Structures are given as structure tokens and as C-alpha cells.
């Protein structure tokens, strides 16, 4: 999957989620079930497409193996679990009244968060795809501190690890990764192998 291919998937996913949330806020008497199902359907479409593309990007051949499929199903289920909380929050926004456009900034922030999660799916798929070929390259933790560099990042900067270690210990850099003190939100770090392949989107 090329960078352009993934950008198209990411953009389509973001636009779908933005449309769903905006329509829900602007529809009088909206039934949450319909919008919740639309949201879940967007996940069902974007996650497998992203994972398959990342898997091939890492050198793996389709179809993905059972272990990878199990990870993907679990990750989709986890994402679905956030949907109820999302719409409960949006209902609170509706109760505030006023012009729904006042919530456009909040929606945009939420969309970017969900798209960042999709970035993590791609990163994981790329790493799993590489391991599926029998290769397990050493990867180095590199990058810039960004807005803030946490102690986890400081301790690992410049060090080399097996890609399998990074994956097994869930140390790919993506927003929301609680294995980093910064949760992957505030830094600009990534993993790169000796050939220049980057394993973090």
C-alpha cells in the first residue's frame, strides 16, 4: 500500500465519521442506534482495508494469518466499545442547545483522534507483515521530542530492539499507547530498521 493509498483510506474514514457525528447533532429526535451502526460500519470498512494494506507494505502476502486476524478483530471490537461513550457525550452536547456548528471544533478533534488510531492499525499491520516473512530486523528508536518528550521516550532514544520485541511489548508509537508516559500524543518518535524502513506511521 502506497502512502497515497493509505491517505485516501484515512481521508475517507475521517470524512465518514465527521459526517456521522455532524448529522447526529443536527437531526432533531435522532435515534442513536442508526448513527451508532453507521459508525461501526465505517470501522468495519476502514480497519481491514488498512490492515491488509499495511500487511502487504511490510512484505506479507494476503490473506493475513490467523494471529493477525485475531488481533484485527480484537482491535475493531475495542474501537466499537468507545462508540457508546461517544454518543453519550454527543447527546450531552445536544442538550446544551444552540447552533450545532459550535461543536465543529470538537468533532474535528475527535475525528483526528480516530484517524490516529487507524495510523496505529497500519503500523501494527506493517510490523506483523514483516515478521510473517520470517524476518525480524533490528529497529532503532528515533525522532524528535515534539511538544513534550516523556521519560519512556528519553530512555529508549537511539536504542535498538528486535521488531518482534517492539510488537510483543506493544511499543509501536501511536496516539493512546499507554506503554509510553506521553501516551504517544506529544512526541514525534518512530522505529526504523537499518534499511530505512519506518514502522510507525
VMD Tcl script that draws the C-alpha trace (Angstrom):
set ca {
  {0.00 0.00 0.00}
  {1.46 3.33 -1.04}
  {1.32 6.43 1.12}
  {-1.28 7.84 -1.27}
  {-3.43 4.71 -0.98}
  {-3.43 4.96 2.80}
  {-4.06 8.71 2.70}
  {-7.20 8.01 0.66}
  {-8.45 5.41 3.16}
  {-7.70 7.72 6.09}
  {-9.41 10.68 4.44}
  {-12.50 8.65 3.55}
  {-12.71 7.29 7.09}
  {-12.36 10.72 8.62}
  {-14.98 12.23 6.34}
  {-17.40 9.39 7.15}
  {-17.00 9.84 10.90}
  {-17.29 13.61 10.67}
  {-20.47 13.27 8.63}
  {-22.00 10.80 11.08}
  {-21.33 12.95 14.13}
  {-22.38 16.19 12.44}
  {-25.63 14.70 11.15}
  {-26.45 13.25 14.57}
  {-26.03 16.65 16.22}
  {-28.15 18.35 13.57}
  {-31.02 15.83 13.42}
  {-33.97 16.53 15.68}
  {-35.03 13.44 17.58}
  {-32.18 11.41 16.13}
  {-32.23 7.73 17.05}
  {-28.76 6.89 18.28}
  {-28.92 3.25 17.11}
  {-28.83 4.25 13.44}
  {-25.83 6.52 13.84}
  {-24.01 4.10 16.11}
  {-24.38 1.36 13.49}
  {-23.14 3.72 10.77}
  {-20.08 4.45 12.88}
  {-19.38 0.77 13.43}
  {-19.77 0.10 9.72}
  {-17.16 2.75 8.96}
  {-14.76 0.94 11.30}
  {-15.54 -2.41 9.66}
  {-14.62 -0.99 6.28}
  {-11.55 1.06 7.18}
  {-9.76 -1.24 9.62}
  {-9.47 -4.35 7.37}
  {-8.53 -2.26 4.32}
  {-5.85 -0.51 6.34}
  {-4.57 -3.71 7.89}
  {-4.39 -5.59 4.59}
  {-2.50 -2.70 3.00}
  {-0.09 -2.39 5.91}
  {0.45 -6.16 5.93}
  {1.47 -6.09 2.27}
  {3.57 -3.00 2.87}
  {5.56 -5.00 5.41}
  {6.14 -7.77 2.86}
  {3.38 -10.15 3.93}
  {1.16 -12.00 1.48}
  {-2.61 -11.97 1.71}
  {-4.65 -13.36 3.26}
  {-3.35 -12.35 6.68}
  {-2.58 -15.19 9.08}
  {-4.89 -16.25 11.97}
  {-2.85 -14.44 14.62}
  {-3.04 -11.18 12.70}
  {-6.74 -11.65 12.06}
  {-7.34 -12.24 15.77}
  {-5.51 -9.01 16.58}
  {-7.56 -7.12 13.99}
  {-10.89 -8.46 15.29}
  {-9.94 -7.59 18.87}
  {-8.88 -4.09 17.83}
  {-12.14 -3.50 15.97}
  {-14.13 -4.70 18.96}
  {-12.17 -2.36 21.21}
  {-12.95 0.56 18.91}
  {-16.65 -0.32 18.89}
  {-16.56 -0.18 22.66}
  {-15.85 3.55 22.51}
  {-18.91 4.28 20.39}
  {-21.47 4.23 23.22}
  {-19.41 6.71 25.23}
  {-19.01 8.90 22.16}
  {-22.74 9.20 21.51}
  {-23.49 9.70 25.18}
  {-21.16 12.69 25.05}
  {-22.76 13.95 21.85}
  {-26.20 13.70 23.49}
  {-24.90 15.97 26.24}
  {-23.82 18.42 23.55}
  {-27.33 18.37 22.06}
  {-28.83 19.15 25.46}
  {-26.75 22.33 25.61}
  {-28.78 23.68 22.70}
  {-27.70 26.43 20.35}
  {-26.14 26.22 16.92}
  {-24.67 22.74 16.30}
  {-21.76 24.38 14.46}
  {-20.38 25.34 17.87}
  {-19.30 21.72 18.21}
  {-17.46 21.53 14.86}
  {-14.08 22.01 16.53}
  {-14.76 19.22 18.99}
  {-15.86 16.92 16.16}
  {-12.70 17.71 14.19}
  {-10.55 16.83 17.21}
  {-12.41 13.56 17.70}
  {-12.07 12.67 14.02}
  {-8.32 13.23 14.16}
  {-8.12 11.01 17.23}
  {-9.97 8.19 15.48}
  {-7.79 8.59 12.39}
  {-4.68 8.44 14.58}
  {-5.95 5.11 15.87}
  {-6.14 3.98 12.25}
  {-2.49 5.03 11.89}
  {-1.69 2.61 14.70}
  {-3.53 -0.19 12.89}
  {-1.39 0.41 9.82}
  {1.84 0.46 11.86}
  {0.98 -2.80 13.59}
  {-0.01 -4.45 10.32}
  {3.26 -3.40 8.67}
  {5.28 -4.86 11.54}
  {3.25 -8.09 11.56}
  {3.58 -8.36 7.79}
  {7.36 -8.10 8.05}
  {7.50 -10.78 10.76}
  {5.30 -13.06 8.65}
  {8.12 -13.23 6.08}
  {10.43 -14.80 8.65}
  {12.45 -11.61 9.03}
  {12.90 -9.98 12.42}
  {15.04 -6.89 11.83}
  {16.60 -4.75 14.47}
  {14.84 -1.40 14.69}
  {16.06 1.81 16.29}
  {14.00 4.29 18.28}
  {14.47 7.70 16.65}
  {12.74 11.04 16.13}
  {12.09 14.38 17.77}
  {10.69 15.25 21.15}
  {7.82 17.25 19.64}
  {5.75 19.19 22.15}
  {6.96 17.06 25.03}
  {9.27 14.08 25.45}
  {8.42 11.66 28.25}
  {10.85 9.57 30.26}
  {9.92 6.43 28.34}
  {10.99 8.07 25.08}
  {14.15 9.52 26.64}
  {15.21 6.11 27.95}
  {14.72 4.39 24.58}
  {16.02 7.07 22.20}
  {18.76 5.73 19.94}
  {18.48 2.14 21.19}
  {17.99 -0.93 19.01}
  {15.48 -3.74 19.58}
  {14.17 -6.69 17.62}
  {10.98 -5.81 15.77}
  {9.32 -8.80 17.44}
  {10.15 -7.30 20.84}
  {8.61 -3.98 19.86}
  {5.43 -5.71 18.71}
  {5.19 -8.21 21.57}
  {5.56 -5.41 24.11}
  {3.19 -3.05 22.27}
  {5.86 -0.37 21.88}
  {4.94 0.92 18.44}
  {4.38 4.66 18.67}
  {0.76 5.67 18.16}
  {-1.62 8.03 19.98}
  {-3.16 6.35 23.01}
  {-0.39 3.83 23.63}
  {-0.33 3.71 27.42}
  {3.07 1.99 27.45}
  {4.51 5.46 26.88}
  {4.16 8.03 29.63}
  {3.26 10.56 26.93}
  {0.74 8.05 25.50}
  {2.27 8.73 22.09}
  {0.40 12.03 21.79}
  {3.10 14.63 22.27}
  {6.26 13.23 20.68}
  {7.36 12.58 17.11}
  {9.29 9.35 17.57}
  {9.34 6.29 15.33}
  {11.04 2.94 14.79}
  {13.35 2.46 11.78}
  {15.39 -0.51 10.62}
  {18.91 -0.41 9.15}
  {17.49 -0.24 5.60}
  {15.48 2.87 6.41}
  {12.07 1.20 6.71}
  {9.90 3.03 9.23}
  {7.42 1.04 11.32}
  {5.45 3.89 12.82}
  {3.05 5.98 10.75}
}
mol new
graphics top color blue
foreach p $ca { graphics top sphere $p radius 0.5 }
foreach p [lrange $ca 0 end-1] q [lrange $ca 1 end] { graphics top cylinder $p $q radius 0.2 }
display resetview
